[in-house]
Amino acid sequence: MAKQALLVVSFGTSYHETYHKTIEAIENDLKAAFPEADFFHAYTSKMIIGKLKKRDGIAMDT
């Protein structure tokens, strides 16, 4: 079987509670549905990416 990967891309959020309730919940469902696949996620919003890096030290893929 060929190696599989999932890439989940979203606008993003800078609110941790919102992330856990929405983006993380969907990502966890996808991970459970495709346990053999490598998993990657990225945000499209440069504003959110910058805010997370500056405020929380979180580096997010784009």
mmCIF file of the N, C-alpha and C atoms, coordinates in Angstrom:
data_MODEL
# 
_entry.id   MODEL 
# 
loop_
_atom_site.group_PDB 
_atom_site.id 
_atom_site.type_symbol 
_atom_site.label_atom_id 
_atom_site.label_alt_id 
_atom_site.label_comp_id 
_atom_site.label_asym_id 
_atom_site.label_entity_id 
_atom_site.label_seq_id 
_atom_site.pdbx_PDB_ins_code 
_atom_site.Cartn_x 
_atom_site.Cartn_y 
_atom_site.Cartn_z 
_atom_site.occupancy 
_atom_site.B_iso_or_equiv 
_atom_site.pdbx_formal_charge 
_atom_site.auth_seq_id 
_atom_site.auth_comp_id 
_atom_site.auth_asym_id 
_atom_site.auth_atom_id 
_atom_site.pdbx_PDB_model_num 
ATOM 1   N N  . MET A 1 1  ? 0.842   -1.183 0.000  1.00 0.00 ? 1  MET A N  1 
ATOM 2   C CA . MET A 1 1  ? 0.000   0.000  0.000  1.00 0.00 ? 1  MET A CA 1 
ATOM 3   C C  . MET A 1 1  ? 0.887   1.245  0.000  1.00 0.00 ? 1  MET A C  1 
ATOM 4   N N  . ALA A 1 2  ? 0.520   2.213  -0.778 1.00 0.00 ? 2  ALA A N  1 
ATOM 5   C CA . ALA A 1 2  ? 1.257   3.469  -0.848 1.00 0.00 ? 2  ALA A CA 1 
ATOM 6   C C  . ALA A 1 2  ? 1.055   4.262  0.436  1.00 0.00 ? 2  ALA A C  1 
ATOM 7   N N  . LYS A 1 3  ? 2.054   5.030  0.784  1.00 0.00 ? 3  LYS A N  1 
ATOM 8   C CA . LYS A 1 3  ? 1.963   5.871  1.971  1.00 0.00 ? 3  LYS A CA 1 
ATOM 9   C C  . LYS A 1 3  ? 0.909   6.958  1.751  1.00 0.00 ? 3  LYS A C  1 
ATOM 10  N N  . GLN A 1 4  ? 0.116   7.235  2.792  1.00 0.00 ? 4  GLN A N  1 
ATOM 11  C CA . GLN A 1 4  ? -0.944  8.230  2.702  1.00 0.00 ? 4  GLN A CA 1 
ATOM 12  C C  . GLN A 1 4  ? -0.679  9.378  3.668  1.00 0.00 ? 4  GLN A C  1 
ATOM 13  N N  . ALA A 1 5  ? -1.176  10.545 3.324  1.00 0.00 ? 5  ALA A N  1 
ATOM 14  C CA . ALA A 1 5  ? -1.070  11.705 4.196  1.00 0.00 ? 5  ALA A CA 1 
ATOM 15  C C  . ALA A 1 5  ? -2.340  12.537 4.096  1.00 0.00 ? 5  ALA A C  1 
ATOM 16  N N  . LEU A 1 6  ? -2.673  13.183 5.192  1.00 0.00 ? 6  LEU A N  1 
ATOM 17  C CA . LEU A 1 6  ? -3.780  14.128 5.223  1.00 0.00 ? 6  LEU A CA 1 
ATOM 18  C C  . LEU A 1 6  ? -3.208  15.511 5.482  1.00 0.00 ? 6  LEU A C  1 
ATOM 19  N N  . LEU A 1 7  ? -3.654  16.472 4.715  1.00 0.00 ? 7  LEU A N  1 
ATOM 20  C CA . LEU A 1 7  ? -3.291  17.859 4.926  1.00 0.00 ? 7  LEU A CA 1 
ATOM 21  C C  . LEU A 1 7  ? -4.587  18.623 5.159  1.00 0.00 ? 7  LEU A C  1 
ATOM 22  N N  . VAL A 1 8  ? -4.764  19.114 6.365  1.00 0.00 ? 8  VAL A N  1 
ATOM 23  C CA . VAL A 1 8  ? -5.955  19.873 6.713  1.00 0.00 ? 8  VAL A CA 1 
ATOM 24  C C  . VAL A 1 8  ? -5.572  21.348 6.764  1.00 0.00 ? 8  VAL A C  1 
ATOM 25  N N  . VAL A 1 9  ? -6.224  22.139 5.948  1.00 0.00 ? 9  VAL A N  1 
ATOM 26  C CA . VAL A 1 9  ? -5.915  23.563 5.862  1.00 0.00 ? 9  VAL A CA 1 
ATOM 27  C C  . VAL A 1 9  ? -7.176  24.347 6.231  1.00 0.00 ? 9  VAL A C  1 
ATOM 28  N N  . SER A 1 10 ? -6.999  25.291 7.144  1.00 0.00 ? 10 SER A N  1 
ATOM 29  C CA . SER A 1 10 ? -8.124  26.131 7.540  1.00 0.00 ? 10 SER A CA 1 
ATOM 30  C C  . SER A 1 10 ? -7.653  27.569 7.674  1.00 0.00 ? 10 SER A C  1 
ATOM 31  N N  . PHE A 1 11 ? -8.606  28.486 7.742  1.00 0.00 ? 11 PHE A N  1 
ATOM 32  C CA . PHE A 1 11 ? -8.284  29.894 7.954  1.00 0.00 ? 11 PHE A CA 1 
ATOM 33  C C  . PHE A 1 11 ? -7.529  30.046 9.265  1.00 0.00 ? 11 PHE A C  1 
ATOM 34  N N  . GLY A 1 12 ? -7.990  29.325 10.288 1.00 0.00 ? 12 GLY A N  1 
ATOM 35  C CA . GLY A 1 12 ? -7.351  29.354 11.594 1.00 0.00 ? 12 GLY A CA 1 
ATOM 36  C C  . GLY A 1 12 ? -8.136  30.163 12.600 1.00 0.00 ? 12 GLY A C  1 
ATOM 37  N N  . THR A 1 13 ? -7.683  30.133 13.832 1.00 0.00 ? 13 THR A N  1 
ATOM 38  C CA . THR A 1 13 ? -8.268  30.917 14.912 1.00 0.00 ? 13 THR A CA 1 
ATOM 39  C C  . THR A 1 13 ? -7.193  31.201 15.943 1.00 0.00 ? 13 THR A C  1 
ATOM 40  N N  . SER A 1 14 ? -7.289  32.336 16.580 1.00 0.00 ? 14 SER A N  1 
ATOM 41  C CA . SER A 1 14 ? -6.345  32.665 17.651 1.00 0.00 ? 14 SER A CA 1 
ATOM 42  C C  . SER A 1 14 ? -6.954  32.402 19.025 1.00 0.00 ? 14 SER A C  1 
ATOM 43  N N  . TYR A 1 15 ? -8.196  31.941 19.063 1.00 0.00 ? 15 TYR A N  1 
ATOM 44  C CA . TYR A 1 15 ? -8.876  31.625 20.319 1.00 0.00 ? 15 TYR A CA 1 
ATOM 45  C C  . TYR A 1 15 ? -8.706  30.141 20.620 1.00 0.00 ? 15 TYR A C  1 
ATOM 46  N N  . HIS A 1 16 ? -8.023  29.837 21.712 1.00 0.00 ? 16 HIS A N  1 
ATOM 47  C CA . HIS A 1 16 ? -7.717  28.445 22.029 1.00 0.00 ? 16 HIS A CA 1 
ATOM 48  C C  . HIS A 1 16 ? -8.978  27.599 22.228 1.00 0.00 ? 16 HIS A C  1 
ATOM 49  N N  . GLU A 1 17 ? -9.968  28.131 22.917 1.00 0.00 ? 17 GLU A N  1 
ATOM 50  C CA . GLU A 1 17 ? -11.194 27.380 23.157 1.00 0.00 ? 17 GLU A CA 1 
ATOM 51  C C  . GLU A 1 17 ? -11.913 27.061 21.844 1.00 0.00 ? 17 GLU A C  1 
ATOM 52  N N  . THR A 1 18 ? -11.958 28.042 20.948 1.00 0.00 ? 18 THR A N  1 
ATOM 53  C CA . THR A 1 18 ? -12.583 27.827 19.642 1.00 0.00 ? 18 THR A CA 1 
ATOM 54  C C  . THR A 1 18 ? -11.825 26.773 18.858 1.00 0.00 ? 18 THR A C  1 
ATOM 55  N N  . TYR A 1 19 ? -10.493 26.834 18.897 1.00 0.00 ? 19 TYR A N  1 
ATOM 56  C CA . TYR A 1 19 ? -9.676  25.827 18.212 1.00 0.00 ? 19 TYR A CA 1 
ATOM 57  C C  . TYR A 1 19 ? -10.029 24.422 18.700 1.00 0.00 ? 19 TYR A C  1 
ATOM 58  N N  . HIS A 1 20 ? -10.104 24.239 20.014 1.00 0.00 ? 20 HIS A N  1 
ATOM 59  C CA . HIS A 1 20 ? -10.382 22.909 20.561 1.00 0.00 ? 20 HIS A CA 1 
ATOM 60  C C  . HIS A 1 20 ? -11.779 22.415 20.185 1.00 0.00 ? 20 HIS A C  1 
ATOM 61  N N  . LYS A 1 21 ? -12.741 23.315 20.167 1.00 0.00 ? 21 LYS A N  1 
ATOM 62  C CA . LYS A 1 21 ? -14.129 22.934 19.862 1.00 0.00 ? 21 LYS A CA 1 
ATOM 63  C C  . LYS A 1 21 ? -14.368 22.671 18.383 1.00 0.00 ? 21 LYS A C  1 
ATOM 64  N N  . THR A 1 22 ? -13.579 23.288 17.525 1.00 0.00 ? 22 THR A N  1 
ATOM 65  C CA . THR A 1 22 ? -13.868 23.198 16.085 1.00 0.00 ? 22 THR A CA 1 
ATOM 66  C C  . THR A 1 22 ? -12.749 22.508 15.316 1.00 0.00 ? 22 THR A C  1 
ATOM 67  N N  . ILE A 1 23 ? -11.671 23.203 15.074 1.00 0.00 ? 23 ILE A N  1 
ATOM 68  C CA . ILE A 1 23 ? -10.608 22.681 14.215 1.00 0.00 ? 23 ILE A CA 1 
ATOM 69  C C  . ILE A 1 23 ? -10.017 21.394 14.781 1.00 0.00 ? 23 ILE A C  1 
ATOM 70  N N  . GLU A 1 24 ? -9.674  21.407 16.060 1.00 0.00 ? 24 GLU A N  1 
ATOM 71  C CA . GLU A 1 24 ? -9.080  20.213 16.665 1.00 0.00 ? 24 GLU A CA 1 
ATOM 72  C C  . GLU A 1 24 ? -10.052 19.035 16.651 1.00 0.00 ? 24 GLU A C  1 
ATOM 73  N N  . ALA A 1 25 ? -11.332 19.293 16.897 1.00 0.00 ? 25 ALA A N  1 
ATOM 74  C CA . ALA A 1 25 ? -12.330 18.218 16.881 1.00 0.00 ? 25 ALA A CA 1 
ATOM 75  C C  . ALA A 1 25 ? -12.412 17.561 15.504 1.00 0.00 ? 25 ALA A C  1 
ATOM 76  N N  . ILE A 1 26 ? -12.408 18.360 14.464 1.00 0.00 ? 26 ILE A N  1 
ATOM 77  C CA . ILE A 1 26 ? -12.456 17.824 13.105 1.00 0.00 ? 26 ILE A CA 1 
ATOM 78  C C  . ILE A 1 26 ? -11.167 17.067 12.789 1.00 0.00 ? 26 ILE A C  1 
ATOM 79  N N  . GLU A 1 27 ? -10.025 17.634 13.175 1.00 0.00 ? 27 GLU A N  1 
ATOM 80  C CA . GLU A 1 27 ? -8.746  16.964 12.935 1.00 0.00 ? 27 GLU A CA 1 
ATOM 81  C C  . GLU A 1 27 ? -8.696  15.614 13.647 1.00 0.00 ? 27 GLU A C  1 
ATOM 82  N N  . ASN A 1 28 ? -9.207  15.552 14.877 1.00 0.00 ? 28 ASN A N  1 
ATOM 83  C CA . ASN A 1 28 ? -9.217  14.286 15.613 1.00 0.00 ? 28 ASN A CA 1 
ATOM 84  C C  . ASN A 1 28 ? -10.103 13.249 14.939 1.00 0.00 ? 28 ASN A C  1 
ATOM 85  N N  . ASP A 1 29 ? -11.249 13.678 14.400 1.00 0.00 ? 29 ASP A N  1 
ATOM 86  C CA . ASP A 1 29 ? -12.120 12.764 13.654 1.00 0.00 ? 29 ASP A CA 1 
ATOM 87  C C  . ASP A 1 29 ? -11.402 12.228 12.416 1.00 0.00 ? 29 ASP A C  1 
ATOM 88  N N  . LEU A 1 30 ? -10.693 13.093 11.715 1.00 0.00 ? 30 LEU A N  1 
ATOM 89  C CA . LEU A 1 30 ? -9.956  12.658 10.524 1.00 0.00 ? 30 LEU A CA 1 
ATOM 90  C C  . LEU A 1 30 ? -8.818  11.703 10.889 1.00 0.00 ? 30 LEU A C  1 
ATOM 91  N N  . LYS A 1 31 ? -8.116  11.992 11.963 1.00 0.00 ? 31 LYS A N  1 
ATOM 92  C CA . LYS A 1 31 ? -7.040  11.099 12.413 1.00 0.00 ? 31 LYS A CA 1 
ATOM 93  C C  . LYS A 1 31 ? -7.593  9.718  12.761 1.00 0.00 ? 31 LYS A C  1 
ATOM 94  N N  . ALA A 1 32 ? -8.757  9.686  13.398 1.00 0.00 ? 32 ALA A N  1 
ATOM 95  C CA . ALA A 1 32 ? -9.382  8.407  13.756 1.00 0.00 ? 32 ALA A CA 1 
ATOM 96  C C  . ALA A 1 32 ? -9.842  7.647  12.513 1.00 0.00 ? 32 ALA A C  1 
ATOM 97  N N  . ALA A 1 33 ? -10.337 8.364  11.523 1.00 0.00 ? 33 ALA A N  1 
ATOM 98  C CA . ALA A 1 33 ? -10.824 7.735  10.293 1.00 0.00 ? 33 ALA A CA 1 
ATOM 99  C C  . ALA A 1 33 ? -9.688  7.235  9.408  1.00 0.00 ? 33 ALA A C  1 
ATOM 100 N N  . PHE A 1 34 ? -8.509  7.865  9.511  1.00 0.00 ? 34 PHE A N  1 
ATOM 101 C CA . PHE A 1 34 ? -7.362  7.503  8.691  1.00 0.00 ? 34 PHE A CA 1 
ATOM 102 C C  . PHE A 1 34 ? -6.120  7.330  9.559  1.00 0.00 ? 34 PHE A C  1 
ATOM 103 N N  . PRO A 1 35 ? -6.134  6.313  10.436 1.00 0.00 ? 35 PRO A N  1 
ATOM 104 C CA . PRO A 1 35 ? -5.030  6.172  11.398 1.00 0.00 ? 35 PRO A CA 1 
ATOM 105 C C  . PRO A 1 35 ? -3.678  5.863  10.751 1.00 0.00 ? 35 PRO A C  1 
ATOM 106 N N  . GLU A 1 36 ? -3.688  5.334  9.548  1.00 0.00 ? 36 GLU A N  1 
ATOM 107 C CA . GLU A 1 36 ? -2.438  4.966  8.877  1.00 0.00 ? 36 GLU A CA 1 
ATOM 108 C C  . GLU A 1 36 ? -1.774  6.149  8.169  1.00 0.00 ? 36 GLU A C  1 
ATOM 109 N N  . ALA A 1 37 ? -2.495  7.232  8.038  1.00 0.00 ? 37 ALA A N  1 
ATOM 110 C CA . ALA A 1 37 ? -1.991  8.378  7.275  1.00 0.00 ? 37 ALA A CA 1 
ATOM 111 C C  . ALA A 1 37 ? -1.167  9.321  8.161  1.00 0.00 ? 37 ALA A C  1 
ATOM 112 N N  . ASP A 1 38 ? -0.119  9.878  7.585  1.00 0.00 ? 38 ASP A N  1 
ATOM 113 C CA . ASP A 1 38 ? 0.601   10.961 8.243  1.00 0.00 ? 38 ASP A CA 1 
ATOM 114 C C  . ASP A 1 38 ? -0.319  12.175 8.240  1.00 0.00 ? 38 ASP A C  1 
ATOM 115 N N  . PHE A 1 39 ? -0.241  12.993 9.276  1.00 0.00 ? 39 PHE A N  1 
ATOM 116 C CA . PHE A 1 39 ? -1.175  14.100 9.423  1.00 0.00 ? 39 PHE A CA 1 
ATOM 117 C C  . PHE A 1 39 ? -0.437  15.430 9.511  1.00 0.00 ? 39 PHE A C  1 
ATOM 118 N N  . PHE A 1 40 ? -0.926  16.413 8.769  1.00 0.00 ? 40 PHE A N  1 
ATOM 119 C CA . PHE A 1 40 ? -0.357  17.754 8.774  1.00 0.00 ? 40 PHE A CA 1 
ATOM 120 C C  . PHE A 1 40 ? -1.501  18.759 8.763  1.00 0.00 ? 40 PHE A C  1 
ATOM 121 N N  . HIS A 1 41 ? -1.300  19.894 9.421  1.00 0.00 ? 41 HIS A N  1 
ATOM 122 C CA . HIS A 1 41 ? -2.308  20.952 9.332  1.00 0.00 ? 41 HIS A CA 1 
ATOM 123 C C  . HIS A 1 41 ? -1.624  22.294 9.131  1.00 0.00 ? 41 HIS A C  1 
ATOM 124 N N  . ALA A 1 42 ? -2.374  23.186 8.527  1.00 0.00 ? 42 ALA A N  1 
ATOM 125 C CA . ALA A 1 42 ? -1.842  24.511 8.220  1.00 0.00 ? 42 ALA A CA 1 
ATOM 126 C C  . ALA A 1 42 ? -2.973  25.530 8.288  1.00 0.00 ? 42 ALA A C  1 
ATOM 127 N N  . TYR A 1 43 ? -2.589  26.781 8.492  1.00 0.00 ? 43 TYR A N  1 
ATOM 128 C CA . TYR A 1 43 ? -3.532  27.895 8.468  1.00 0.00 ? 43 TYR A CA 1 
ATOM 129 C C  . TYR A 1 43 ? -3.237  28.760 7.248  1.00 0.00 ? 43 TYR A C  1 
ATOM 130 N N  . THR A 1 44 ? -4.270  29.409 6.751  1.00 0.00 ? 44 THR A N  1 
ATOM 131 C CA . THR A 1 44 ? -4.093  30.297 5.609  1.00 0.00 ? 44 THR A CA 1 
ATOM 132 C C  . THR A 1 44 ? -3.986  31.761 6.007  1.00 0.00 ? 44 THR A C  1 
ATOM 133 N N  . SER A 1 45 ? -4.469  32.120 7.185  1.00 0.00 ? 45 SER A N  1 
ATOM 134 C CA . SER A 1 45 ? -4.480  33.520 7.602  1.00 0.00 ? 45 SER A CA 1 
ATOM 135 C C  . SER A 1 45 ? -3.116  33.942 8.142  1.00 0.00 ? 45 SER A C  1 
ATOM 136 N N  . LYS A 1 46 ? -2.475  34.846 7.426  1.00 0.00 ? 46 LYS A N  1 
ATOM 137 C CA . LYS A 1 46 ? -1.177  35.355 7.888  1.00 0.00 ? 46 LYS A CA 1 
ATOM 138 C C  . LYS A 1 46 ? -1.339  36.125 9.201  1.00 0.00 ? 46 LYS A C  1 
ATOM 139 N N  . MET A 1 47 ? -2.463  36.786 9.377  1.00 0.00 ? 47 MET A N  1 
ATOM 140 C CA . MET A 1 47 ? -2.714  37.522 10.606 1.00 0.00 ? 47 MET A CA 1 
ATOM 141 C C  . MET A 1 47 ? -2.781  36.563 11.809 1.00 0.00 ? 47 MET A C  1 
ATOM 142 N N  . ILE A 1 48 ? -3.515  35.479 11.658 1.00 0.00 ? 48 ILE A N  1 
ATOM 143 C CA . ILE A 1 48 ? -3.643  34.495 12.740 1.00 0.00 ? 48 ILE A CA 1 
ATOM 144 C C  . ILE A 1 48 ? -2.301  33.823 13.004 1.00 0.00 ? 48 ILE A C  1 
ATOM 145 N N  . ILE A 1 49 ? -1.600  33.444 11.957 1.00 0.00 ? 49 ILE A N  1 
ATOM 146 C CA . ILE A 1 49 ? -0.284  32.804 12.097 1.00 0.00 ? 49 ILE A CA 1 
ATOM 147 C C  . ILE A 1 49 ? 0.668   33.721 12.859 1.00 0.00 ? 49 ILE A C  1 
ATOM 148 N N  . GLY A 1 50 ? 0.688   34.994 12.487 1.00 0.00 ? 50 GLY A N  1 
ATOM 149 C CA . GLY A 1 50 ? 1.551   35.958 13.161 1.00 0.00 ? 50 GLY A CA 1 
ATOM 150 C C  . GLY A 1 50 ? 1.176   36.158 14.620 1.00 0.00 ? 50 GLY A C  1 
ATOM 151 N N  . LYS A 1 51 ? -0.111  36.241 14.887 1.00 0.00 ? 51 LYS A N  1 
ATOM 152 C CA . LYS A 1 51 ? -0.585  36.438 16.259 1.00 0.00 ? 51 LYS A CA 1 
ATOM 153 C C  . LYS A 1 51 ? -0.210  35.255 17.143 1.00 0.00 ? 51 LYS A C  1 
ATOM 154 N N  . LEU A 1 52 ? -0.413  34.037 16.642 1.00 0.00 ? 52 LEU A N  1 
ATOM 155 C CA . LEU A 1 52 ? -0.078  32.838 17.424 1.00 0.00 ? 52 LEU A CA 1 
ATOM 156 C C  . LEU A 1 52 ? 1.422   32.771 17.712 1.00 0.00 ? 52 LEU A C  1 
ATOM 157 N N  . LYS A 1 53 ? 2.226   33.132 16.719 1.00 0.00 ? 53 LYS A N  1 
ATOM 158 C CA . LYS A 1 53 ? 3.677   33.091 16.913 1.00 0.00 ? 53 LYS A CA 1 
ATOM 159 C C  . LYS A 1 53 ? 4.120   34.136 17.933 1.00 0.00 ? 53 LYS A C  1 
ATOM 160 N N  . LYS A 1 54 ? 3.621   35.353 17.793 1.00 0.00 ? 54 LYS A N  1 
ATOM 161 C CA . LYS A 1 54 ? 4.031   36.440 18.684 1.00 0.00 ? 54 LYS A CA 1 
ATOM 162 C C  . LYS A 1 54 ? 3.505   36.230 20.107 1.00 0.00 ? 54 LYS A C  1 
ATOM 163 N N  . ARG A 1 55 ? 2.238   35.900 20.223 1.00 0.00 ? 55 ARG A N  1 
ATOM 164 C CA . ARG A 1 55 ? 1.595   35.806 21.543 1.00 0.00 ? 55 ARG A CA 1 
ATOM 165 C C  . ARG A 1 55 ? 1.929   34.504 22.278 1.00 0.00 ? 55 ARG A C  1 
ATOM 166 N N  . ASP A 1 56 ? 1.915   33.373 21.521 1.00 0.00 ? 56 ASP A N  1 
ATOM 167 C CA . ASP A 1 56 ? 1.999   32.067 22.171 1.00 0.00 ? 56 ASP A CA 1 
ATOM 168 C C  . ASP A 1 56 ? 3.260   31.277 21.813 1.00 0.00 ? 56 ASP A C  1 
ATOM 169 N N  . GLY A 1 57 ? 4.056   31.790 20.863 1.00 0.00 ? 57 GLY A N  1 
ATOM 170 C CA . GLY A 1 57 ? 5.235   31.043 20.436 1.00 0.00 ? 57 GLY A CA 1 
ATOM 171 C C  . GLY A 1 57 ? 4.906   29.806 19.617 1.00 0.00 ? 57 GLY A C  1 
ATOM 172 N N  . ILE A 1 58 ? 3.724   29.786 19.004 1.00 0.00 ? 58 ILE A N  1 
ATOM 173 C CA . ILE A 1 58 ? 3.287   28.655 18.197 1.00 0.00 ? 58 ILE A CA 1 
ATOM 174 C C  . ILE A 1 58 ? 3.628   28.921 16.741 1.00 0.00 ? 58 ILE A C  1 
ATOM 175 N N  . ALA A 1 59 ? 4.436   28.040 16.150 1.00 0.00 ? 59 ALA A N  1 
ATOM 176 C CA . ALA A 1 59 ? 4.768   28.143 14.728 1.00 0.00 ? 59 ALA A CA 1 
ATOM 177 C C  . ALA A 1 59 ? 3.791   27.278 13.940 1.00 0.00 ? 59 ALA A C  1 
ATOM 178 N N  . MET A 1 60 ? 3.062   27.902 13.040 1.00 0.00 ? 60 MET A N  1 
ATOM 179 C CA . MET A 1 60 ? 2.048   27.200 12.254 1.00 0.00 ? 60 MET A CA 1 
ATOM 180 C C  . MET A 1 60 ? 2.478   27.140 10.799 1.00 0.00 ? 60 MET A C  1 
ATOM 181 N N  . ASP A 1 61 ? 2.298   25.972 10.198 1.00 0.00 ? 61 ASP A N  1 
ATOM 182 C CA . ASP A 1 61 ? 2.581   25.835 8.773  1.00 0.00 ? 61 ASP A CA 1 
ATOM 183 C C  . ASP A 1 61 ? 1.582   26.651 7.962  1.00 0.00 ? 61 ASP A C  1 
ATOM 184 N N  . THR A 1 62 ? 2.032   27.041 6.760  1.00 0.00 ? 62 THR A N  1 
ATOM 185 C CA . THR A 1 62 ? 1.150   27.785 5.855  1.00 0.00 ? 62 THR A CA 1 
ATOM 186 C C  . THR A 1 62 ? 0.953   27.008 4.577  1.00 0.00 ? 62 THR A C  1 
# 
